[in-house]
Amino acid sequence: MVIAVIAILASLLLPALGRAKDRAREAVCLGHVRQVSLAMIVEMTGVEGRWLEEPFLAHWLVRDFGVPGRAWICPGAPVRPGRLPWAANAPENAFMPGAVDRAWTHPRWVRSLRLRWQDKAWSEESLFPGDAPEDRAGSYAINAWFAWEAWNDVPNRIVPEAFQRESDVVEPSRTPMVGDGQYHIAWGRATDTPPRDLHGYGGFRGPGPNIHTYCLARHGSRSFPIPQIAPSGRPLMGAVNMAMADGHARRVALDDLWQLSWHRNYVAPVRRPGLP
């Protein structure tokens, strides 16, 4: 009789405890994305002229981006051993995307930046201090429209979507800077379609890192286990934590990602792609 009562009490308490732990992890994560976004804002504040002509984020990308112990890890998506099943045959030193419950990892971060920036007029050896760690990891992706010059591979190529000046950010409370993501960067567009896989274990999720990078059912209301394939034409379950350009951070439902102001002259769709 006593054992039966204990079993009943456990069945009632365990779900509540699980929800409490989930909310606690989400709260810590919310603080982390805000901390990362504020670091970006500090780097960008006071930059004279156009952002595209300044390596304003270069020092931060080399020095702080994805460095262990600097708020880059969501408690619900830590660095985990092993590899995603679909990337099992990737080289040992390759970038490894994250998933709903694991962080992305990059074992050659500084070397990859050095190679990417070798033809940039502003790149110089002083950008790469000898003590900068190579191994980087994170649970978050930054909005790459804020750092077009750092990630653009074509010299002197400027696109109208890129934020070129602080005045280009006309809706800072709706303009995301960093949030839960499978990759380390993403370029969001209104025409991006969501992935069918909301946990990141299903393999290739779409062309290039765009809004689908953030489509992970990491927080908010969602079922467990997360379905392998999200139902087509229906609302997406779950949410992610996002930090905005005005310094505040909040939870954003996956379907509402398309209503954020991702780049210059962004026009939000009436409803996200894929919904009737």
C-alpha positions in Angstrom: 0.0 0.0 0.0 2.8 2.4 1.0 4.7 1.6 -2.2 1.6 2.3 -4.3 1.1 5.7 -2.6 4.7 6.6 -3.2 4.4 5.6 -6.9 1.3 7.8 -7.2 3.0 10.8 -5.6 6.0 10.3 -7.8 3.9 10.3 -10.9 2.4 13.6 -9.8 5.6 15.3 -8.8 8.0 14.2 -11.5 6.3 16.1 -14.4 6.2 19.2 -12.2 9.8 18.9 -11.3 10.7 18.4 -14.9 8.9 21.6 -15.9 10.6 23.5 -13.1 14.0 22.4 -14.3 13.1 23.3 -17.9 12.0 26.8 -16.8 15.3 27.2 -14.8 17.4 26.2 -17.8 15.4 28.6 -20.0 16.0 31.5 -17.6 19.7 30.9 -17.5 19.8 30.7 -21.3 17.8 34.0 -21.6 20.5 35.7 -19.5 23.2 34.2 -21.7 21.8 35.4 -25.0 21.4 38.9 -23.6 25.0 38.9 -22.3 26.3 37.9 -25.7 24.2 40.5 -27.5 25.3 43.3 -25.1 28.9 42.3 -25.8 28.2 42.8 -29.5 26.5 46.1 -28.8 29.5 47.4 -26.8 31.8 46.5 -29.8 29.6 48.3 -32.2 28.8 51.4 -30.1 30.9 54.5 -31.1 32.1 53.1 -34.4 32.5 56.0 -36.7 31.4 55.8 -40.3 29.9 52.7 -41.9 30.1 49.4 -40.1 31.0 47.7 -43.4 34.2 49.7 -43.6 35.3 48.9 -40.1 36.4 45.5 -38.7 34.4 46.5 -35.7 33.5 42.9 -34.7 36.8 41.3 -35.9 38.5 41.6 -32.5 35.4 40.3 -30.7 35.1 37.3 -33.1 38.7 36.3 -32.5 38.9 37.1 -28.8 35.4 36.2 -27.4 33.2 34.3 -29.9 32.4 30.8 -28.6 35.1 30.9 -25.9 34.3 28.5 -23.0 33.1 30.2 -19.9 31.7 33.3 -21.6 28.0 32.6 -21.7 27.9 30.8 -25.0 26.3 27.6 -23.8 22.6 27.1 -23.1 22.2 24.7 -20.1 19.8 22.7 -22.2 22.3 22.4 -25.1 25.8 21.8 -23.7 28.8 20.4 -25.6 28.3 16.7 -25.9 30.7 13.9 -26.9 30.3 12.2 -30.2 28.8 13.4 -33.5 25.5 13.8 -35.1 24.6 10.6 -36.9 24.5 12.3 -40.4 27.9 13.8 -39.8 29.7 10.7 -38.5 32.1 10.7 -41.4 33.1 14.3 -41.3 36.8 15.1 -40.7 38.0 15.3 -37.1 38.8 19.0 -37.4 35.5 19.9 -39.1 32.9 22.3 -37.8 30.1 20.3 -36.2 26.6 21.8 -36.1 24.5 21.6 -33.0 21.0 20.3 -32.3 18.1 21.0 -30.0 20.1 19.6 -27.0 23.7 20.1 -28.0 26.0 22.9 -28.9 27.9 23.5 -32.1 31.7 23.0 -32.0 34.5 24.5 -34.1 38.0 23.1 -33.5 39.9 25.5 -35.8 38.2 28.8 -35.2 41.1 31.2 -35.4 42.7 29.5 -38.3 39.4 29.6 -40.3 39.0 33.4 -39.6 42.6 34.0 -40.7 41.9 32.2 -43.9 38.6 33.9 -44.5 40.0 37.4 -43.9 43.3 37.1 -45.7 42.2 39.3 -48.6 40.5 41.9 -46.4 42.1 45.4 -46.5 41.6 45.8 -42.7 43.0 42.4 -41.7 46.3 42.4 -39.9 48.4 40.0 -37.8 47.6 41.9 -34.6 44.0 40.7 -34.9 45.2 37.2 -34.0 46.8 37.0 -30.6 48.8 33.9 -29.9 46.8 33.0 -26.8 43.4 33.0 -28.6 42.0 29.5 -28.2 41.2 27.5 -31.4 38.4 25.3 -29.9 35.1 27.2 -29.8 31.6 26.0 -29.0 28.2 27.6 -28.6 24.5 27.1 -28.4 23.7 30.4 -30.1 23.8 31.9 -33.6 24.4 35.6 -34.3 22.4 37.6 -37.0 25.1 37.8 -39.7 23.4 40.9 -41.3 25.2 42.8 -38.5 28.6 41.4 -39.6 28.4 41.2 -43.4 32.0 42.3 -43.9 33.3 39.6 -41.5 31.5 36.7 -43.4 31.3 38.0 -47.0 33.7 36.1 -49.2 33.4 38.5 -52.2 35.5 41.6 -51.9 33.6 44.9 -52.1 30.3 43.2 -52.4 27.6 45.0 -50.5 24.0 43.8 -50.3 21.1 46.1 -49.5 20.0 43.8 -46.6 23.2 44.3 -44.5 23.1 46.8 -41.6 25.6 49.4 -42.7 25.1 52.0 -40.0 23.4 52.1 -36.6 20.6 54.2 -38.1 19.7 51.3 -40.3 18.3 49.5 -37.3 14.9 51.2 -37.3 13.1 48.7 -35.0 15.7 47.7 -32.4 13.2 46.0 -30.2 12.3 43.6 -33.0 15.7 43.2 -34.6 17.4 40.0 -33.4 21.1 39.9 -32.7 21.7 36.5 -31.2 19.5 33.5 -30.3 19.4 29.7 -29.8 20.7 28.2 -33.0 22.2 25.1 -34.7 25.0 27.0 -36.4 27.1 30.0 -35.3 25.7 32.5 -37.8 22.5 32.9 -39.9 21.1 35.3 -42.5 17.3 35.5 -41.9 15.0 36.3 -44.8 11.2 36.5 -45.1 11.1 33.8 -47.7 13.0 31.2 -45.7 11.1 28.0 -45.3 11.1 26.1 -41.9 12.7 22.7 -41.7 10.6 19.7 -41.1 13.1 18.5 -38.4 12.9 20.7 -35.2 15.6 18.9 -33.3 18.5 19.0 -35.7 19.3 15.3 -35.7 17.7 14.6 -39.1 20.5 15.8 -41.4 20.6 18.6 -43.9 17.9 21.1 -43.0 17.9 23.5 -45.9 20.2 25.7 -48.1 22.6 27.9 -46.1 22.2 29.1 -42.6 19.0 31.1 -42.5 15.9 31.3 -40.2 15.8 27.5 -40.1 19.1 27.7 -38.1 16.9 29.0 -35.2 14.1 26.5 -35.7 14.9 24.3 -32.8 12.2 23.3 -30.3 14.6 24.1 -27.4 12.2 26.0 -25.2 8.6 26.7 -24.7 5.6 24.4 -25.2 6.6 21.2 -27.0 6.0 17.5 -26.8 8.6 14.8 -25.8 10.1 13.2 -27.6 10.1 15.9 -30.3 8.6 14.4 -33.5 11.1 13.3 -36.1 9.1 15.2 -38.8 7.0 18.3 -38.0 3.5 18.2 -39.5 3.4 20.1 -42.8 1.1 23.2 -42.9 0.6 23.4 -39.1 2.1 25.7 -36.4 5.6 24.8 -35.2 6.0 23.7 -31.6 8.5 25.2 -29.3 10.4 28.4 -29.0 13.9 29.9 -28.8 15.5 32.7 -26.7 16.4 35.8 -28.7 18.2 39.0 -27.8 17.3 42.1 -29.6 19.3 45.2 -30.7 17.8 47.3 -27.9 19.4 45.1 -25.3 16.4 43.1 -24.1 15.9 39.3 -24.5 12.8 37.2 -24.7 11.4 33.9 -25.7 10.1 33.8 -29.3 7.8 31.1 -30.6 9.2 29.4 -33.7 6.3 30.6 -35.9 7.0 34.2 -34.8 10.6 34.2 -36.0 9.4 35.5 -39.4 7.8 38.5 -37.7 11.2 39.8 -36.4 13.1 42.5 -38.4 16.1 40.5 -39.6 17.7 42.9 -41.9 17.5 46.4 -43.5 14.1 47.0 -45.2 12.7 43.7 -43.9 9.1 43.1 -44.7 7.5 40.5 -42.5 5.1 38.0 -44.3 1.5 37.9 -43.3 2.1 34.4 -42.1 5.3 32.4 -42.3 6.1 30.3 -45.4 4.5 26.9 -45.3 1.3 27.9 -43.5 -2.0 28.0 -45.5 
